[in-house]
């Protein structure tokens, strides 16, 4: 075993499973694949293969919003490793993660004619992650028309964003701080209103 201490990155909040072993601002190994709704089946195997020969000391995860299952899987893996392997865990929401330079309008499809949105201008958050009706998106884009729009991880390099944003991930001091960022209510709650 290579006893080199490294960091593990897990991003399972969108349609792909993105994993990386990285250290000192460099990607050592990476893996990215579409999950086709089989994320739970593949993520543990892919992490084991990718991290073979390395000692993971920190885990960095995106915790949503995004795929309900993806958010839960990455948080569960991070919590388990924090308890069992005593690793440090760092989190970032996917809307912020989508903005490599923290400058732009970040949008992720929330389904049901809604979108998750967050806005940063020159690294300052102008709009915290929230869910809005798709009919409100044009108004938001017009209000901030000088900012570039990033949608659904299109045209971004996940691994470049990781290296650019590593310093703004937030350290979780307890497992209770490793939580999926759900911005919409459960379907059950919607039906009972």
NUMARVEX-469039 format. One line per field, with one value per residue: x, y negated, z of N, C-alpha, C in turn. Coordinates in steps of 0.02 Angstrom, whole numbers, plus 32768, in hexadecimal, padded with zeros to 4 digits. Layout:
n.xx	[X/...];
n.yy	[Y/...];
n.zz	[Z/...];
ca.xx	[X/...];
ca.yy	[Y/...];
ca.zz	[Z/...];
c.xx	[X/...];
c.yy	[Y/...];
c.zz	[Z/...];
END
This chain:
n.xx	[802A/801A/8043/8022/7FCF/7F35/7EAE/7E00/7D85/7CD7/7C51/7BB1/7B39/7AFB/7AD9/7B48/7BCA/7C4B/7CEF/7D88/7E34/7E9D/7F1F/7F80/7F57/7F4D/7F07/7F0D/7ED7/7E42/7D91/7D01/7C5A/7BBE/7B2D/7AB3/7A46/7A7D/7ACF/7AE5/7B0F/7B8B/7BE1/7C2B/7C7F/7CC8/7D08/7D59/7DAE/7DEB/7E2B/7E84/7F1C/7F37/7F34/7EAA/7E8E/7E3B/7D95/7D3B/7CA0/7C14/7B7A/7AFA/7A7C/7A28/7A29/79C4/79E4/7A6D/7AA0/7A87/7AD4/7B5D/7B69/7B51/7BBE/7C28/7C0A/7C16/7C9F/7CD6/7CB5/7CE5/7D67/7D9F/7DB1/7DBD/7D34/7CF5/7C82/7C1F/7BA2/7B4B/7B24/7B79/7BF1/7BEA/7C15/7CA7/7CFA/7CB2/7C55/7BCA/7B28/7AE2/7A8E/7A27/79C6/7930/78C7/7814/77EE/783F/78D4/7976/79D2/7A5B/7ABD/7B55/7BC5/7C5D/7C9B/7C46/7BB5/7B1A/7A9C/7A5F/7A5F/79C7/7920/78C3/7836/7835/7804/7830/78B5/78E0/78CA/7928/799F/799B/79A5/7A26/7A76/7AF9/7B42/7B88/7B2E/7B21/7AF1/7AB3/7B2F/7B64/7BE3/7C49/7CE0/7CE9/7D55/7DB3/7D69/7D64/7DEC/7DFA/7D9F/7DB8/7DE3/7D71/7D16/7CB7/7CE9/7CAD/7C86/7C46/7BE7/7B65/7B68/7B79/7B15/7A97/7A6A/79D3/795E/78DD/783A/7808/77B2/7743/7724/76FA/7683/762F/7606];
n.yy	[803C/7F94/7F1C/7E99/7E0B/7DD0/7D74/7D95/7D7B/7D6D/7D64/7D77/7D40/7D1E/7D56/7DA3/7E07/7DC7/7DD6/7DBD/7DCB/7D63/7CEB/7C68/7C04/7C4A/7CC0/7D6A/7DE7/7E0B/7E22/7E2D/7E4A/7E6B/7E8D/7ECF/7EEF/7F50/7F31/7F54/7FD5/7FCA/7F68/7F83/7FEB/7FAA/7F45/7F94/7FD0/7F5E/7F23/7F81/7FAF/7F37/7EC9/7E85/7DE8/7D7B/7D55/7D0D/7CCF/7CAF/7C75/7C65/7BF0/7C6D/7D0D/7D73/7DF5/7DF8/7D90/7DC4/7E39/7E0C/7DC1/7E25/7E7C/7E25/7E08/7E89/7EA6/7E3F/7E66/7EED/7EF1/7E7E/7E08/7D60/7CFB/7C9A/7C26/7BE5/7B86/7BB4/7B4E/7AE1/7B24/7B35/7ABE/7A90/7A1D/79D9/797C/7953/7990/7A19/7AA9/7B35/7BB9/7BDD/7C2C/7C43/7BC4/7B6A/7B1D/7B26/7AA0/7A2D/799C/794D/78C4/788A/78DB/78C7/78F9/78DC/7911/798C/7A41/7A7D/7AB2/7A92/7A64/7A93/7A2F/79BD/79B4/796B/78E7/78DE/78F5/7884/781D/782F/7823/780B/7874/7915/79A8/7A46/7AE9/7B83/7BC9/7BC1/7BA8/7B99/7BC3/7C39/7C62/7BFC/7B98/7BCE/7BC4/7B3A/7B0D/7B4D/7B11/7AD3/7B30/7B6D/7B9F/7C2C/7C3F/7C9C/7D35/7D12/7C9D/7CBE/7CBD/7CDA/7C5E/7C36/7BE0/7BE0/7C13/7CB6/7D2B/7D61/7CFE/7C99/7CCB/7CCB/7C4C];
n.zz	[8000/7FD7/8042/8036/8066/8032/7FE4/7FCE/7F56/7F40/7ED7/7EC0/7EA4/7E2F/7D86/7D70/7DB9/7E09/7E35/7E8E/7EB6/7F0A/7F2D/7F73/7F16/7E9E/7E2F/7E46/7E23/7DC8/7DAD/7D4B/7D28/7CD9/7D37/7D21/7D74/7DC8/7E31/7EBB/7EAE/7E6F/7EA8/7F21/7EF9/7E94/7EDF/7F33/7ED4/7E9B/7F09/7F33/7F7A/7FB4/8042/8083/80C4/80C9/8097/8015/7FEA/7F7D/7FB0/7F7D/7F43/7EDF/7E95/7EF6/7F28/7F0A/7F5B/7FDB/7FD7/7FCA/8040/80A1/808B/80AB/8134/816A/8153/819F/8221/822B/81EF/821A/81CC/818E/815A/80D6/8092/8008/7FB8/7F22/7ECB/7EE6/7ECC/7E43/7E11/7DE3/7DF1/7E4E/7E1D/7DD3/7D97/7DDB/7DAD/7DC5/7D8B/7DDA/7DC1/7DA1/7D6C/7DB1/7DF3/7E3F/7E81/7E8F/7EAE/7E8C/7E95/7E6A/7ECE/7F3A/7F8B/7F4A/7F44/7FA4/7F99/7F56/7F2D/7E9A/7E33/7D88/7D37/7D74/7D57/7CE3/7D0C/7D73/7D2B/7CD7/7D36/7D62/7CEF/7CC8/7CF7/7CDA/7CAC/7CF5/7CDC/7D17/7D1E/7CA0/7C29/7C87/7CDC/7D4C/7D9B/7D8F/7DCD/7E4E/7E79/7E72/7ED2/7F4B/7FC3/7FF6/801F/80A8/8148/819E/8243/828F/8274/8264/821F/819E/8127/80AD/8035/8029/7FCF/7FAE/7FDF/8018/7FAD/7FEB/8048/7FF1/7FBD/8029/8046];
ca.xx	[8000/8039/8029/801A/7F8E/7F15/7E68/7DCF/7D4D/7C9B/7C1A/7B7E/7AFA/7ADE/7AD1/7B87/7BF0/7C8D/7D1B/7DCE/7E68/7EC3/7F49/7FAB/7F3F/7F52/7EDF/7F39/7EAE/7DFD/7D61/7CC1/7C2F/7B75/7B16/7A79/7A1F/7A9C/7B03/7AF3/7B33/7BCE/7C0C/7C5A/7CB1/7CF3/7D32/7D8B/7DDF/7E0F/7E54/7EB2/7F62/7F3E/7F15/7E7E/7E8B/7E05/7D64/7D18/7C63/7BDE/7B40/7ABB/7A42/7A30/7A0C/79B4/7A0C/7AB3/7AB1/7A87/7B0D/7B9C/7B68/7B57/7C04/7C51/7BFD/7C33/7CE8/7CE7/7CAF/7D0F/7DAC/7DB5/7DC6/7D9B/7D04/7CE8/7C48/7C0E/7B64/7B58/7B1C/7BB8/7C24/7BE4/7C33/7CEF/7D17/7C81/7C3C/7B98/7AE8/7AE5/7A4A/7A22/7981/7912/788C/77D2/77EE/7863/791D/799F/79F9/7A85/7AE0/7B92/7BE5/7CA0/7CA2/7C15/7B74/7AE2/7A5E/7A6C/7A3B/797F/78F9/7895/7811/7859/77EB/7856/78FB/78EE/78CE/7968/79D3/7999/79BD/7A6F/7A8A/7B41/7B62/7B83/7B00/7B39/7AB6/7AB6/7B74/7B78/7C1F/7C78/7D0C/7CDF/7D95/7DCF/7D43/7D7B/7E2C/7DF1/7D74/7DC8/7DEB/7D32/7CEF/7CB1/7CFA/7C79/7CA5/7C22/7BC2/7B25/7B73/7B7E/7ACF/7A83/7A49/7992/793E/7895/781A/77FB/7774/770E/7710/76D6/7640/7608/75FC];
ca.yy	[8000/7F52/7EFA/7E53/7DF1/7DAA/7D60/7DB5/7D50/7D91/7D3B/7DA4/7D1C/7D14/7D93/7DC7/7E15/7DAA/7DE6/7DAB/7DCC/7D27/7CD2/7C2F/7BE1/7C72/7CFD/7DA4/7E16/7DF4/7E4D/7E0D/7E74/7E63/7EC1/7EF4/7F05/7F87/7F12/7F79/8012/7FBF/7F36/7FA0/8010/7F79/7F25/7FC5/7FD7/7F1F/7F13/7FB8/7F9C/7EF6/7EBE/7E4A/7DC3/7D4B/7D60/7CD1/7CE3/7C81/7C90/7C51/7C16/7C97/7D50/7D86/7E2F/7DE4/7D69/7DF1/7E68/7DEB/7DB0/7E63/7E93/7DF6/7E14/7ECA/7E9F/7E13/7E8E/7F2A/7EE5/7E3F/7DD7/7D1F/7CF5/7C55/7C24/7BA9/7B91/7BBB/7B0F/7ABD/7B4B/7B2C/7A7D/7A96/79DE/79B9/7941/7967/79AB/7A62/7AC5/7B7E/7BCE/7BFD/7C50/7C26/7B7C/7B42/7B20/7B0E/7A67/7A07/7969/7930/7890/787C/7907/78B6/791A/78AD/7937/79CD/7A76/7A82/7ACE/7A60/7A7B/7A84/79EF/7987/79B4/7933/78AA/78E1/78EB/783E/77F3/7838/7834/7806/78B0/7951/79DB/7A8B/7B14/7BCC/7BE1/7BBE/7B82/7B8E/7BFB/7C46/7C69/7BB8/7B75/7BE8/7BA5/7AF2/7AFE/7B76/7AE8/7ABA/7B67/7B62/7BDB/7C45/7C51/7CD8/7D56/7CEE/7C65/7CDB/7CC7/7CC7/7C1C/7C3D/7B9F/7BE7/7C40/7CF9/7D33/7D6E/7CBD/7C73/7CE7/7CC0/7C04];
ca.zz	[8000/7FD6/807E/8028/807A/7FFC/7FEC/7FA2/7F42/7F2A/7EBE/7EA6/7EA9/7DEC/7D5E/7D6E/7DF6/7DFF/7E6C/7E82/7EE9/7EFC/7F62/7F62/7EDB/7E62/7E2A/7E3E/7DFE/7DC6/7D8B/7D3F/7CFF/7CE1/7D66/7D06/7DAE/7DEC/7E5A/7EF7/7E9B/7E54/7EC8/7F51/7ED2/7E72/7F12/7F48/7E9E/7E92/7F44/7F42/7F80/7FD3/8083/807F/8103/80C4/8063/7FFF/7FC7/7F6E/7FD6/7F5F/7F2C/7EA4/7E9B/7F3B/7F3A/7F07/7F97/8014/7FD1/7FDA/8088/80C7/8085/80D2/817B/817D/8156/81D7/825E/822C/81DB/8239/819B/818E/8123/80C1/8066/7FE3/7F93/7EDA/7EA7/7EEE/7EAB/7DFA/7DFF/7DEF/7E09/7E7A/7DFB/7DA3/7DAD/7DDB/7DA9/7DBE/7D81/7E15/7DA7/7DB0/7D5A/7DE3/7DEF/7E77/7E68/7EBC/7E88/7EA8/7E6E/7E84/7F09/7F6E/7F7F/7F47/7F4D/7FC0/7F75/7F62/7EF6/7E7D/7DF9/7D4A/7D1C/7D95/7D41/7CB5/7D34/7D96/7CF9/7CC2/7D6C/7D67/7CAA/7CBF/7D11/7CB1/7CC7/7CF5/7CE7/7D17/7D15/7C59/7C17/7CBE/7CEB/7D93/7DBF/7D93/7E01/7E8E/7E8B/7E7B/7F0B/7F86/8000/8011/803C/80F1/8170/81CB/8283/82A7/823E/825B/81F0/815B/8115/8069/8030/8008/7FCD/7FA1/800E/8000/7F86/801C/8064/7FBE/7FB5/8065/8053];
c.xx	[802B/801B/8021/7FD4/7F73/7ECE/7E3D/7D97/7D14/7C66/7BE8/7B3A/7AD8/7AD9/7B0F/7BA2/7C37/7CB7/7D62/7DF7/7E93/7EEC/7F73/7F97/7F44/7F26/7F10/7F16/7E67/7DD2/7D20/7C97/7BE6/7B5C/7ADB/7A50/7A3C/7AD5/7B16/7B1B/7B7C/7BFC/7C3F/7C92/7CE2/7D22/7D6A/7DC2/7E0A/7E3F/7E84/7EFA/7F6D/7F1D/7EEC/7E7D/7E53/7DD6/7D40/7CDB/7C39/7BA0/7AFD/7AB2/7A52/7A0C/7A02/79E0/7A56/7AC9/7AB7/7AC4/7B4E/7BA0/7B71/7B9F/7C31/7C48/7C1D/7C7F/7CFE/7CE6/7CE3/7D58/7DC9/7DD1/7DA1/7D6D/7CF6/7CAF/7C42/7BCD/7B73/7B50/7B5B/7BEF/7C24/7C07/7C7D/7D0E/7CE7/7C67/7C0A/7B57/7AEB/7A9F/7A50/79D8/7968/78D4/784C/77CF/780D/78AE/793C/79C9/7A21/7AAB/7B1D/7BAB/7C27/7CAB/7C71/7BD2/7B3D/7A9F/7A71/7A45/79F2/795F/78C8/786E/7838/7842/7810/789E/790C/78F5/7912/79A1/79D5/79B4/7A09/7A8C/7AD4/7B67/7B56/7B55/7B20/7AFE/7AC8/7AFA/7B8A/7BB5/7C4A/7CA4/7D0A/7D21/7DBB/7DAB/7D58/7DBB/7E26/7DCC/7D84/7DCA/7DA9/7D02/7CEE/7CBE/7CBF/7C9C/7C84/7BFD/7B80/7B2C/7B7B/7B37/7AC2/7A5F/7A0A/7971/78F4/787A/780F/77B9/7739/76F5/76E8/768E/7613/75FE/75B8];
c.yy	[7FC2/7F2B/7EAF/7E3D/7DC3/7D99/7D85/7D83/7D7C/7D5F/7D6A/7D82/7D10/7D57/7DBE/7DD4/7DFD/7DB6/7DD1/7DB8/7D90/7D13/7C98/7C0D/7C07/7CB0/7D37/7DD9/7DFB/7E26/7E27/7E3A/7E62/7E9C/7EE9/7F14/7F42/7F6F/7F3D/7FB8/8005/7F94/7F54/7FC6/7FE0/7F55/7F55/7FCC/7F98/7F12/7F4A/7FA0/7F58/7EF5/7E7E/7E28/7D8F/7D5F/7D1E/7CE8/7CA6/7C9F/7C77/7C06/7C3C/7CD8/7D62/7DC0/7E1D/7DBE/7D97/7E20/7E47/7DD9/7DEE/7E7D/7E66/7E00/7E55/7EC5/7E72/7E3B/7EC6/7F1B/7EA3/7E0C/7D95/7D1C/7CAC/7C57/7BE1/7BB8/7B8F/7B7B/7AE4/7AE1/7B41/7AEC/7A7C/7A56/79B7/7977/7959/797D/79F6/7A7E/7B11/7B90/7BF4/7C27/7C2B/7BDB/7B4F/7B4C/7B09/7AD5/7A47/79D5/7950/78FA/787F/789D/78F8/78D5/78E5/78D0/797D/7A03/7A7A/7AA2/7A98/7A82/7A69/7A43/79B3/7981/797A/78F1/78A7/78D4/78A3/780F/77F5/7848/782C/7843/78EB/7983/7A20/7AB8/7B5E/7BE9/7BE2/7B92/7B6F/7BCC/7C05/7C46/7C26/7B91/7B8D/7BC6/7B5B/7AE1/7B24/7B4D/7ACD/7AF1/7B5B/7BA4/7BEC/7C5B/7C8E/7CF7/7D33/7CB3/7C7D/7CED/7CB5/7C84/7C26/7BF9/7BA4/7C1C/7C84/7CFC/7D3D/7D2B/7C94/7C8B/7CD8/7C77/7BF0];
c.zz	[8000/8010/8074/803B/8044/800F/7FB9/7F95/7F29/7F16/7E9D/7EA4/7E65/7DC8/7D5B/7DB4/7DE7/7E3D/7E5B/7EC1/7ED9/7F39/7F48/7F21/7E9A/7E67/7E1D/7E13/7DFD/7DA0/7D85/7D12/7D0C/7D0C/7D4D/7D3E/7DD1/7E1A/7E96/7EE8/7E8A/7E7F/7EF8/7F2D/7EB0/7EA4/7F28/7F13/7E98/7ECC/7F57/7F43/7FA1/8018/807F/80C3/8104/808C/8055/7FD7/7FB4/7F8F/7FBC/7F5F/7EEB/7EAF/7EE4/7F51/7F3B/7F44/7FD3/8012/7FE5/8024/80B3/80C5/80B0/811D/8192/8184/8190/8218/8260/821F/81F6/8207/81A7/8152/8116/808E/8042/7FBF/7F48/7EB3/7EAB/7EC7/7E5F/7DE2/7E11/7E0C/7E36/7E5C/7DC5/7DC3/7DA5/7DDE/7DA0/7DBB/7DBF/7E02/7DBA/7DA3/7D8E/7DD8/7E31/7E5A/7EA1/7E91/7EAF/7E79/7E8F/7EC8/7F42/7F5B/7F82/7F53/7F66/7F9A/7F89/7F25/7EDD/7E45/7DBA/7D2A/7D3B/7D7B/7D12/7CDA/7D58/7D65/7CE0/7CF7/7D71/7D22/7C9C/7CD9/7CE2/7CD4/7CBF/7D07/7CE4/7D07/7CCC/7C51/7C53/7CC4/7D37/7DB9/7DC2/7DCA/7E46/7EA4/7E98/7EBC/7F4B/7FC6/801B/8028/8088/8116/819D/820B/82A2/826C/8232/822C/81A8/8146/80CD/8069/8006/8009/7FBD/7FD0/7FEE/7FDB/7FB5/8038/8031/7FB8/7FF0/8077/803E];
END
